[in-house]
Amino acid sequence: MGASVGWFAVKGKGRDEVFAALDLVRNERTASHPGTGYSLALPNGWFAVVTRFESPLIADADMRRLSHGCVVITCEYDDHVMVSSSTCYVNGLRNWRAEHDGQHDDNRHLATSGSLPAAFDAIHARIETMQDAADTDGDDVDHYYSLPIELAQSVTTFHADLPASAYGATLCEGWTLVEATAVPAADPDLPRKVRKAVAKATRPWWKLW
């Protein structure tokens, strides 16, 4: 099963402020790992929210708005299409971006802009060395795919594959869109198949189950 993830992390604003800005609310769900629909407060001051790849929640305009008075890092990756990206917003402006698109058999594709983090050069050099070795051995491996992911992690320390315990936390907290909580339940007098169809049609975009 491949990875298809989107997340953003905020430093300078707490959970309540972040949730209010994006119309999110806490729910009763908890998990040991930060999967889609969960958030995690890191001890270094970053607050991470996990959603999905190409989520509307990580739209450029919303991240710019959220970043007023704080720093926002976004990270998205999908290994089905071998696309990954990370972006930094500060005070409403996009500070830097790194993106890899391996969809066209270009394992070395990398587009960057802005003032990249200090760790970029070291990460890029290591990735390039690994890609050189793979190409020499004839291995069909796309190492550049991991570069934007590692870059986002170098700033925030967050990675969606790591459990809450890796950050000294007990559990991740679930979140829900405010508008999703207002979806009415299907009429219980309707046939079961009809109720299931209604539930599926009104399921929020982030709810994958």
C-alpha positions as CSV (number, residue, x, y, z in Angstrom):
1,M,0.0,0.0,0.0
2,G,1.5,3.3,-1.1
3,A,1.7,6.6,0.8
4,S,-0.5,9.5,-0.1
5,V,-0.2,12.2,2.5
6,G,-0.6,15.9,3.1
7,W,0.2,17.8,6.2
8,F,1.1,21.2,7.5
9,A,2.7,22.5,10.6
10,V,2.4,25.9,12.3
11,K,4.8,27.6,14.7
12,G,3.6,30.8,16.4
13,K,-0.1,29.8,16.7
14,G,-1.7,27.2,19.0
15,R,-4.2,24.6,18.2
16,D,-7.3,26.7,18.9
17,E,-6.1,29.5,16.7
18,V,-5.2,27.2,13.9
19,F,-8.5,25.3,14.0
20,A,-10.5,28.6,14.2
21,A,-8.7,29.9,11.1
22,L,-9.5,26.8,9.1
23,D,-13.0,25.9,10.4
24,L,-11.8,22.8,12.2
25,V,-13.0,21.4,15.5
26,R,-11.7,18.6,17.8
27,N,-13.5,15.4,18.0
28,E,-13.3,12.4,20.3
29,R,-11.0,10.3,18.2
30,T,-7.3,9.6,19.2
31,A,-4.6,7.6,17.6
32,S,-1.0,6.6,18.3
33,H,0.0,7.7,14.8
34,P,-0.8,11.0,13.1
35,G,-2.9,9.7,10.2
36,T,-5.4,11.6,8.1
37,G,-7.7,13.6,10.3
38,Y,-5.4,13.9,13.2
39,S,-3.2,16.6,14.8
40,L,-0.2,16.6,17.1
41,A,1.4,19.3,19.2
42,L,5.2,18.9,19.1
43,P,7.4,19.8,22.1
44,N,9.5,22.1,19.9
45,G,6.5,24.4,19.4
46,W,5.2,23.2,16.0
47,F,1.6,22.1,15.7
48,A,1.0,19.6,12.9
49,V,-2.2,18.7,11.2
50,V,-2.4,15.7,8.9
51,T,-4.8,15.5,6.0
52,R,-4.3,14.0,2.5
53,F,-2.4,14.6,-0.7
54,E,-3.8,17.6,-2.7
55,S,-6.2,18.4,0.1
56,P,-8.2,21.6,-0.2
57,L,-7.2,22.3,3.4
58,I,-3.6,23.0,2.2
59,A,-4.7,25.4,-0.6
60,D,-2.1,28.2,-1.2
61,A,-4.5,31.0,-0.4
62,D,-5.5,29.5,3.0
63,M,-1.9,28.7,4.0
64,R,-0.9,32.3,3.1
65,R,-3.8,33.6,5.3
66,L,-2.9,31.2,8.1
67,S,0.7,32.3,8.1
68,H,0.1,35.9,9.1
69,G,2.0,36.3,12.4
70,C,3.5,32.8,12.2
71,V,5.4,30.3,10.1
72,V,3.6,27.5,8.2
73,I,5.3,24.5,6.6
74,T,3.4,22.2,4.2
75,C,4.4,18.8,2.9
76,E,2.6,16.6,0.4
77,Y,3.6,13.4,-1.3
78,D,2.1,10.5,-3.2
79,D,4.2,7.6,-4.2
80,H,1.7,6.3,-6.7
81,V,2.6,9.2,-8.9
82,M,6.0,10.0,-7.3
83,V,5.2,13.6,-6.7
84,S,6.3,15.4,-3.5
85,S,6.5,19.0,-2.4
86,S,7.2,21.2,0.6
87,T,6.5,24.9,1.1
88,C,7.1,27.5,3.7
89,Y,4.9,30.5,4.3
90,V,5.8,33.5,6.6
91,N,3.5,36.4,7.3
92,G,1.3,35.8,4.3
93,L,4.2,35.3,1.8
94,R,5.6,32.1,0.3
95,N,9.2,32.0,1.6
96,W,10.4,28.9,-0.2
97,R,9.2,25.8,-2.1
98,A,10.8,22.5,-3.3
99,E,9.0,20.1,-5.6
100,H,9.8,16.8,-7.2
101,D,7.7,15.4,-10.1
102,G,8.8,11.9,-11.1
103,Q,5.8,11.2,-13.3
104,H,7.7,11.5,-16.6
105,D,10.6,9.1,-15.8
106,D,12.7,12.0,-14.6
107,N,14.1,10.7,-11.3
108,R,16.2,13.9,-10.9
109,H,13.5,16.5,-11.4
110,L,13.7,19.2,-8.7
111,A,12.1,22.6,-8.8
112,T,13.0,25.1,-6.1
113,S,12.4,28.7,-5.3
114,G,13.0,31.2,-2.5
115,S,15.3,31.1,0.5
116,L,15.7,27.4,1.1
117,P,16.4,26.0,4.6
118,A,20.0,25.6,5.7
119,A,19.7,21.8,5.5
120,F,18.9,21.9,1.8
121,D,22.5,21.6,0.5
122,A,23.4,18.6,2.7
123,I,20.1,16.8,1.9
124,H,20.5,17.5,-1.8
125,A,24.1,16.3,-1.9
126,R,23.2,13.1,-0.1
127,I,20.2,12.4,-2.4
128,E,22.3,13.1,-5.5
129,T,25.0,10.6,-4.3
130,M,22.3,8.0,-3.7
131,Q,20.7,8.6,-7.1
132,D,24.1,8.4,-8.8
133,A,24.8,5.0,-7.2
134,A,21.3,3.7,-8.1
135,D,21.7,4.9,-11.7
136,T,25.2,3.3,-11.9
137,D,23.8,0.0,-10.7
138,G,20.8,0.2,-13.0
139,D,18.3,0.3,-10.1
140,D,15.0,2.0,-10.9
141,V,14.8,4.0,-7.8
142,D,13.6,7.6,-7.4
143,H,15.6,9.0,-4.4
144,Y,14.7,12.7,-5.3
145,Y,11.1,11.9,-4.3
146,S,12.2,12.0,-0.6
147,L,14.0,15.3,-0.8
148,P,11.0,17.7,-0.2
149,I,9.8,15.4,2.6
150,E,13.1,15.5,4.3
151,L,13.4,19.2,3.9
152,A,10.1,19.8,5.7
153,Q,11.2,17.4,8.4
154,S,14.5,19.3,8.8
155,V,12.5,22.4,9.8
156,T,9.7,21.0,11.9
157,T,11.1,17.5,12.9
158,F,7.7,16.2,11.9
159,H,7.1,13.1,9.7
160,A,3.7,11.5,9.3
161,D,5.2,8.0,9.5
162,L,6.4,8.5,13.1
163,P,4.2,7.8,16.1
164,A,3.2,10.3,18.7
165,S,5.6,8.6,21.1
166,A,8.6,9.6,18.9
167,Y,7.9,13.2,20.0
168,G,7.2,12.4,23.6
169,A,3.5,12.7,23.2
170,T,0.9,10.1,24.2
171,L,-1.7,10.3,21.4
172,C,-2.7,12.3,18.4
173,E,-6.1,14.2,18.5
174,G,-8.7,13.9,15.9
175,W,-10.2,16.8,14.1
176,T,-13.3,17.5,11.9
177,L,-14.5,20.2,9.6
178,V,-17.0,22.4,11.3
179,E,-19.4,22.0,8.3
180,A,-19.1,18.2,8.5
181,T,-20.5,18.2,12.0
182,A,-23.7,19.8,10.7
183,V,-24.5,17.1,8.1
184,P,-27.9,15.6,9.1
185,A,-28.4,11.9,9.5
186,A,-30.4,10.0,6.9
187,D,-34.0,9.4,7.8
188,P,-34.1,6.2,9.8
189,D,-37.4,5.3,8.1
190,L,-35.6,5.0,4.7
191,P,-34.5,1.6,3.5
192,R,-31.0,0.6,4.7
193,K,-29.5,0.8,1.2
194,V,-30.9,4.3,0.7
195,R,-29.5,5.4,4.1
196,K,-26.0,4.1,3.2
197,A,-26.2,5.9,-0.2
198,V,-27.1,9.2,1.6
199,A,-24.3,8.7,4.1
200,K,-21.8,8.2,1.4
201,A,-22.9,11.2,-0.6
202,T,-22.7,13.5,2.4
203,R,-19.4,12.1,3.7
204,P,-16.8,14.9,4.1
205,W,-13.9,14.9,1.7
206,W,-11.4,14.1,4.4
207,K,-13.3,11.1,5.7
208,L,-11.7,8.1,4.0
209,W,-13.6,5.3,5.9
